[in-house]
Amino acid sequence: MCPVPPSPSQTCAENNGDAGVDSPTQTCPLADAAIVEIKWVDGGATGSEALVDSATQWVNLPRDAKWVDAPDIPNIDRLGRRPRLKVKFDKPGAHAFKVKLLAPTGTPAYTATETGRNAKFTYTADQKSFTTDANGEKIFDGFDLVVGGGYAFKAEAEDDKGKKVRTGDLTTKRLVWFTEAKMSGLAGVLGSTADVESEYDSHHLKLKKLADLAVAHQENIGDTTDSNTLKANADAAVSASAAHNAKKPHLLVNAYTDHLAVKNAGVVLRSAAGTQVGPGKPAVRLAVRAAGLRPPNTVATRYLWHDIVTGEGWFVSASYAGGAATVAIPQAKVTHAGTGDYWNEVVVDVTGLPAGAGQITVTVNVVDRMRGGLAFGGAMTCVCTKAWWATQSAAKQKCVVVHEIGHKVQQVTKGTGGQPDRAAKQYDNSGHVGSHCHQGCAAGQASYATSANLTASTCVMFGTVNQRTAFCADCAPGVKKVDITAGW
């Protein structure tokens, strides 16, 4: 603190009327101290912290040294939503100053409804007061950033004379680790995920690749038992790797299998009553039709279950009822018909039956549906390398990987819970399963599961594999804004 100068008359008397060194017009040695800079702290030992003007802040990860992972995350200061700052004055001493975060640029601002649902969608907008330490410097925090990616923040500091200084941009991003679980002996697996990583990087979400994991081969993931087996195998592989296990819960695992086919077992096909059988009679042809296993359980042409899982076939049983007793028909007398692998007809040779009229019954296993990919609960997704007995191209697999990871990051957003607002073209189910985007298609359709919609769709989050790999303009903000701090 500056001493109070003596009165002018006292000064003159003590100096024979001449102005002395204690003249009241002399400037206080601390009075002209001015703020000179504010920067982001960027690691370094206590007392010798490094400073940067601009940097990337990984806002989905906790401020914990275990998540430091160079070169992307060089030090603990680049983690979390609350970065540290340092202010310097040009002179030592305790100097008052104020700091605030300027409204971020880049990604569109969160709406009032979004901030009302999730406090992490807000940043600290209040100006706060501080005082430097005796050396005229101060390291401090207390300002929270938003949890979304692509927001460029500047901090502005002001001294008590109104001089202002600013930082450069601190840009928010998200980082998750990503690994592929590849089944032993599985062919046709996507050769590179570079395009997948690039798409997410464009939305400020980095997928940092870890080494592949090996898991046991499963020819098909069709039911809950299959899914649970795959998840258990993948979990065991992650746990066995210290490098992978250390990244939980911020680790995503994408597995590959042959088919993701759902079997409808024991479908009964019947001929018309009074069907003629016996020597010289024509074969009985039965169309393969069955109700779907999902609502609205539409009855439609189905295809016989074959060449999906070793040891599993389409034939269950066949019989003829027309006399006193039902006669079993051997499997050798029952064949299939169709185009290529699409077997949609059963053909029964009835010439070996006693002459008569009655009804043929054949029980078969059929394909209810095939999926391109699945997003399980937790950290795992799965992509098929075959669908409808044909190898899936790299373009299709890329589409599916982007799509299924999209589900892991809450796409397509519905504006519920802690999510961003609903995407404009979002739809639930309507011929597909879950939340998807109908960008490019007419709104309000009861079912989007048509070939016309598949062709018209332009967003990777459409409900069927459309070979798109980019999020549309309506979905992109949700990818950037989403809160993934909890991990999986």
Secondary structure as the mmCIF struct_conf table of DSSP 4:
data_model
#
loop_
_struct_conf.conf_type_id
_struct_conf.id
_struct_conf.beg_label_comp_id
_struct_conf.beg_label_asym_id
_struct_conf.beg_label_seq_id
_struct_conf.end_label_comp_id
_struct_conf.end_label_asym_id
_struct_conf.end_label_seq_id
HELX_LH_PP_P HELX_LH_PP_P1 CYS A 2 SER A 7
HELX_RH_AL_P HELX_RH_AL_P1 PRO A 8 GLU A 14
TURN_TY1_P TURN_TY1_P1 ASN A 15 GLY A 17
BEND BEND1 ASP A 18 ASP A 18
TURN_TY1_P TURN_TY1_P2 VAL A 21 ASP A 22
TURN_TY1_P TURN_TY1_P3 PRO A 24 THR A 25
BEND BEND2 GLN A 26 GLN A 26
HELX_LH_PP_P HELX_LH_PP_P2 THR A 27 CYS A 28
TURN_TY1_P TURN_TY1_P4 PRO A 29 ASP A 32
STRN STRN1 ILE A 35 VAL A 41
TURN_TY1_P TURN_TY1_P5 THR A 46 GLY A 47
BEND BEND3 SER A 48 SER A 48
STRN STRN2 LEU A 51 VAL A 52
BEND BEND4 ASP A 53 SER A 54
STRN STRN3 ALA A 55 TRP A 58
TURN_TY1_P TURN_TY1_P6 VAL A 59 ASN A 60
BEND BEND5 LEU A 61 LEU A 61
BEND BEND6 ARG A 63 ARG A 63
HELX_RH_3T_P HELX_RH_3T_P1 ALA A 65 TRP A 67
STRN STRN4 ASP A 69 ASP A 69
TURN_TY1_P TURN_TY1_P7 ALA A 70 ASP A 72
STRN STRN5 ILE A 73 ILE A 73
BEND BEND7 ASN A 75 ASN A 75
HELX_RH_3T_P HELX_RH_3T_P2 ILE A 76 ARG A 78
STRN STRN6 LEU A 79 LEU A 79
BEND BEND8 GLY A 80 ARG A 81
STRN STRN7 LEU A 85 PHE A 89
BEND BEND9 ASP A 90 LYS A 91
BEND BEND10 GLY A 93 GLY A 93
STRN STRN8 ALA A 96 LEU A 101
HELX_LH_PP_P HELX_LH_PP_P3 LEU A 102 PRO A 104
STRN STRN9 THR A 105 GLY A 106
BEND BEND11 THR A 107 THR A 107
HELX_LH_PP_P HELX_LH_PP_P4 PRO A 108 THR A 111
HELX_RH_AL_P HELX_RH_AL_P2 ALA A 112 ARG A 117
HELX_RH_3T_P HELX_RH_3T_P3 ALA A 119 PHE A 121
BEND BEND12 ASP A 126 ASP A 126
STRN STRN10 LYS A 128 THR A 131
TURN_TY1_P TURN_TY1_P8 ALA A 134 ASN A 135
BEND BEND13 GLY A 136 GLY A 136
STRN STRN11 GLU A 137 PHE A 140
HELX_LH_PP_P HELX_LH_PP_P5 ASP A 144 VAL A 146
BEND BEND14 VAL A 147 GLY A 150
STRN STRN12 TYR A 151 PHE A 153
STRN STRN13 ALA A 155 ASP A 159
TURN_TY1_P TURN_TY1_P9 ASP A 160 LYS A 161
STRN STRN14 LYS A 164 ARG A 166
STRN STRN15 LEU A 170 MET A 183
TURN_TY1_P TURN_TY1_P10 SER A 184 GLY A 185
BEND BEND15 GLY A 188 GLY A 188
BEND BEND16 GLY A 191 GLY A 191
HELX_RH_AL_P HELX_RH_AL_P3 ALA A 194 ASP A 201
TURN_TY1_P TURN_TY1_P11 SER A 202 HIS A 204
STRN STRN16 LEU A 205 LYS A 209
STRN STRN17 LEU A 213 VAL A 215
BEND BEND17 GLU A 219 GLU A 219
STRN STRN18 ASN A 220 ASN A 220
BEND BEND18 ASP A 223 ASP A 223
HELX_RH_AL_P HELX_RH_AL_P4 THR A 224 SER A 239
TURN_TY1_P TURN_TY1_P12 ALA A 240 ALA A 240
HELX_RH_AL_P HELX_RH_AL_P5 ALA A 242 ASN A 245
TURN_TY1_P TURN_TY1_P13 ALA A 246 PRO A 249
BEND BEND19 HIS A 250 HIS A 250
STRN STRN19 LEU A 251 THR A 257
BEND BEND20 ASP A 258 ASP A 258
STRN STRN20 HIS A 259 HIS A 259
STRN STRN21 ALA A 261 ARG A 270
HELX_LH_PP_P HELX_LH_PP_P6 SER A 271 ALA A 272
TURN_TY1_P TURN_TY1_P14 ALA A 273 GLY A 274
STRN STRN22 THR A 275 VAL A 277
BEND BEND21 GLY A 278 GLY A 278
TURN_TY1_P TURN_TY1_P15 PRO A 279 GLY A 280
HELX_LH_PP_P HELX_LH_PP_P7 LYS A 281 ALA A 283
STRN STRN23 VAL A 284 ALA A 287
STRN STRN24 ARG A 289 ALA A 291
BEND BEND22 LEU A 293 ARG A 294
TURN_TY1_P TURN_TY1_P16 PRO A 295 PRO A 296
STRN STRN25 VAL A 299 THR A 301
STRN STRN26 TYR A 303 LEU A 304
BEND BEND23 ASP A 307 VAL A 309
TURN_TY1_P TURN_TY1_P17 THR A 310 GLY A 311
BEND BEND24 TRP A 314 TRP A 314
STRN STRN27 PHE A 315 ALA A 321
BEND BEND25 GLY A 322 ALA A 325
STRN STRN28 VAL A 327 ALA A 328
HELX_RH_3T_P HELX_RH_3T_P4 GLN A 331 LYS A 333
STRN STRN29 VAL A 334 THR A 339
TURN_TY1_P TURN_TY1_P18 GLY A 340 ASP A 341
STRN STRN30 TYR A 342 VAL A 348
TURN_TY1_P TURN_TY1_P19 THR A 351 GLY A 352
BEND BEND26 LEU A 353 LEU A 353
HELX_LH_PP_P HELX_LH_PP_P8 PRO A 354 PRO A 354
BEND BEND27 ALA A 355 ALA A 355
STRN STRN31 GLY A 356 MET A 370
BEND BEND28 GLY A 372 GLY A 372
STRN STRN32 GLY A 373 ALA A 375
BEND BEND29 GLY A 377 GLY A 377
TURN_TY1_P TURN_TY1_P20 GLY A 378 ALA A 379
STRN STRN33 MET A 380 CYS A 384
BEND BEND30 THR A 385 THR A 385
STRN STRN34 LYS A 386 ALA A 387
TURN_TY1_P TURN_TY1_P21 TRP A 388 TRP A 389
STRN STRN35 ALA A 390 THR A 391
HELX_LH_PP_P HELX_LH_PP_P9 GLN A 392 SER A 393
HELX_RH_AL_P HELX_RH_AL_P6 ALA A 394 LYS A 408
TURN_TY1_P TURN_TY1_P22 VAL A 409 GLN A 410
HELX_LH_PP_P HELX_LH_PP_P10 GLN A 411 GLN A 411
BEND BEND31 VAL A 412 VAL A 412
HELX_LH_PP_P HELX_LH_PP_P11 THR A 413 THR A 413
BEND BEND32 GLY A 415 GLY A 415
TURN_TY1_P TURN_TY1_P23 GLY A 417 GLY A 418
BEND BEND33 GLN A 419 GLN A 419
HELX_LH_PP_P HELX_LH_PP_P12 PRO A 420 ALA A 423
TURN_TY1_P TURN_TY1_P24 ALA A 424 LYS A 425
STRN STRN36 GLN A 426 ASP A 428
TURN_TY1_P TURN_TY1_P25 SER A 430 GLY A 431
BEND BEND34 HIS A 432 GLY A 434
STRN STRN37 SER A 435 CYS A 437
TURN_TY1_P TURN_TY1_P26 GLN A 439 GLY A 440
BEND BEND35 CYS A 441 CYS A 441
TURN_TY1_P TURN_TY1_P27 ALA A 443 GLY A 444
BEND BEND36 ALA A 446 ALA A 446
BEND BEND37 THR A 450 THR A 450
HELX_RH_AL_P HELX_RH_AL_P7 SER A 451 ALA A 456
BEND BEND38 CYS A 459 CYS A 459
TURN_TY1_P TURN_TY1_P28 VAL A 460 MET A 461
BEND BEND39 PHE A 462 THR A 464
BEND BEND40 GLN A 467 GLN A 467
BEND BEND41 ALA A 470 ALA A 470
TURN_TY1_P TURN_TY1_P29 ALA A 473 CYS A 475
HELX_RH_AL_P HELX_RH_AL_P8 ALA A 476 LYS A 481
TURN_TY1_P TURN_TY1_P30 THR A 485 ALA A 486
#
